[in-house]
Amino acid sequence: VSTTTRSLGSAEFRHRLEGQGLGIRIGPFSVWLQARVQDLAAPLFDLYGDYPWLDADQVFSAHVLMEQVPRWGRRTTRRVRFTVDGRAPHEDLPVGQALAVFEWGLNLVLTMRFLRYLMLHAAVVERNGRGLLLPAWPGHGKTTLCAALVHRGWRLLSDEFGLLEPGTVDLIPAPRPMPLKNQSIDVIRSFVPDAMLGPAIPNTRKGTVAHVRVPAESVRRMGETAPATWIVFPRWVAGAALSLEPMPKAPAFVQLTGNAFNYESRGEAAFTTVRDLVARSSCWRLQYSRLDEAVEAFDRMAEGAGHD
Amino acid sequence: MTEPVGSLDAVRKTFASQSTLASRQLLVSLLRAPQHLVDLRGRDLDFALRIARRARLLGRLAWSLRERDLLGHLDRQARDQLESALVAVEARTRLATWELDRVDWALRGRYDGPLIALKGSAYVLAGLPNSRGRPFADVDLLVRDSALASVETALRERGWRPHELTAYDENYYRAWAHEIPALVHPEREVEVDLHRAILMRTARLRPSTELLVAASRRIPESRFSVLAPVDMVLHATVHLLYGGEMDDELRELVDIDELLRHFAGHEPGFWQQFWPRAVELDLARPAFYGLRYAARLLQTPVPDSVLQQSRTAAPPAPVLALMDALVPAALFPQHPDMPRRSIQAARLLLYMRSHWVRMPPVMLAKHLAYKACLRRKQSP
């Protein structure tokens, strides 16, 4: 029994955010957030409106405070400080980037604090009760593909974390807004005009970033795990024809583990989990240049049997 | 124990305010009676976990609960955090243990003299109780000054490299410090710190490395030795207030507490040897502080006779009064949501003191001036 942050209304949401704070549940995680930063409450309300809000009387994954740093002189840029449980894990950043700072900061905290889970670096979506892992291959369009799929019949589990309880192959949802970078922003705007995007934030360390809101159904069903069924390594190549080729298990294993957030820290349990994951899933290499072709390829995949 | 710590009612009562004092009492009671964590609920449990994390005691707490088979009594969110703290500690311990193995390999046939593991590595090698759930960062090794160059050369020949350093820092280490710049193997991440002494060469106190080496004990079936029990505690007391940074350093006092409790029960003649050895090693003052604050803040049982002996090394009364005010403030973690400026000030004073006792005044002035210029250059 929980109510969404949207049900609070934007004024009350802002009042809490800037006052004592507000709890938000995100899959197995929960964050207590206080933010006294200009132009942050509105996009947060927009992006996190469908999430359940939590009162203060529980254990939180992290207590996050976002504050504008007093400025010395007029010429310097106004900066925002991300503080988690009283400590700032990185330098202050321009206040205009506050939303991206929150999202990246929370990723950082989760990867550091929840080492008991196996955290693969991958986008995860689901269809017909079967999970699809899209491992990150930097610059090859994991987030773009993921944002497209979740507006074409797939459910979002995560754009960043392939989250697993070691010893199981069920992917755990922790859906969060999907950060599109640079050209992908316009690609998604034209490909899925109904996608809701947060403000475009220029000049971050990853260029311009805009966050895609998670479809409401994916948030509502964030308690439902999905067994891993497909592992597809996407690769965007300008002008390339679509190709979907089976990938041998051994390189799939190596790619997955080499890119995980905490493969080493879970030791043997991580090894056996990824081994089982790769053994039961069908593994593919996808090369594409056109998003519509790629999405169709995944649709065909979902209609098939799934396993090799 | 002077008060019924760990009583749940007492814990609940102190929570009401979640003040700095409450967080201190809470931490002490959880150190003594970790099982009471599972009786806490909601915001109380949340606050307890935050304070323990801040004090870097979450892993220790998790270890105690797992040992008592109590982790299953907690809800998922709390259990996830505690189990993750254990995973973090165990992964780091594995890395450090592997690094020790690699050091052993690198030195084989090149250096067979005494090689003494210090701090975290020593606690793990010797299987001491304070190694359970204890986070640690680096591998610290002590060798005789005369052996330092050959050990360093052997490690470098096997691939270890120092971080890039400025000429100033390089000289600081080589000329004054008790350790050389940290060495890291490019395939791994754990730093190896080679020490020639346990205090800076410029410090007024001069514990003899020769005496430490002579009393050190070989770990069975290992290449490594550890300091003798009394020396190990004395080294921990040096770290408490002579290390430099003063930032939620309760962990250091917990080491002293757990080592004292362990050795008092397992090492025949431990307390008889303690004070004479502190004097012999020129570590009477740090030993005095270590015993005083362990007994006062963590209720460590220390024989009255030893406490009495240690008073001979107390500083003048006004200094002691000042230290009594500053040390608890500096050791216990800041309240995560309500940091206090007075505590920041206490830490700054102790930080300055730790430099004062390690360097002669002129050198200290030069060093701080250099650091200040550096900081100004780096900040935008």
Boltz contact constraints between the chains, C-beta under 6 A:
constraints:
  - contact:
      token1: [A, 56]
      token2: [B, 43]
      max_distance: 6.0
  - contact:
      token1: [A, 57]
      token2: [B, 42]
      max_distance: 6.0
  - contact:
      token1: [A, 57]
      token2: [B, 43]
      max_distance: 6.0
  - contact:
      token1: [A, 58]
      token2: [B, 42]
      max_distance: 6.0
  - contact:
      token1: [A, 59]
      token2: [B, 45]
      max_distance: 6.0
  - contact:
      token1: [A, 59]
      token2: [B, 46]
      max_distance: 6.0
  - contact:
      token1: [A, 59]
      token2: [B, 77]
      max_distance: 6.0
  - contact:
      token1: [A, 59]
      token2: [B, 78]
      max_distance: 6.0
  - contact:
      token1: [A, 60]
      token2: [B, 46]
      max_distance: 6.0
  - contact:
      token1: [A, 85]
      token2: [B, 50]
      max_distance: 6.0
  - contact:
      token1: [A, 85]
      token2: [B, 336]
      max_distance: 6.0
  - contact:
      token1: [A, 86]
      token2: [B, 336]
      max_distance: 6.0
  - contact:
      token1: [A, 113]
      token2: [B, 84]
      max_distance: 6.0
  - contact:
      token1: [A, 114]
      token2: [B, 84]
      max_distance: 6.0
  - contact:
      token1: [A, 115]
      token2: [B, 84]
      max_distance: 6.0
  - contact:
      token1: [A, 115]
      token2: [B, 87]
      max_distance: 6.0
  - contact:
      token1: [A, 115]
      token2: [B, 88]
      max_distance: 6.0
  - contact:
      token1: [A, 116]
      token2: [B, 83]
      max_distance: 6.0
  - contact:
      token1: [A, 116]
      token2: [B, 84]
      max_distance: 6.0
  - contact:
      token1: [A, 116]
      token2: [B, 87]
      max_distance: 6.0
  - contact:
      token1: [A, 265]
      token2: [B, 87]
      max_distance: 6.0
  - contact:
      token1: [A, 265]
      token2: [B, 91]
      max_distance: 6.0
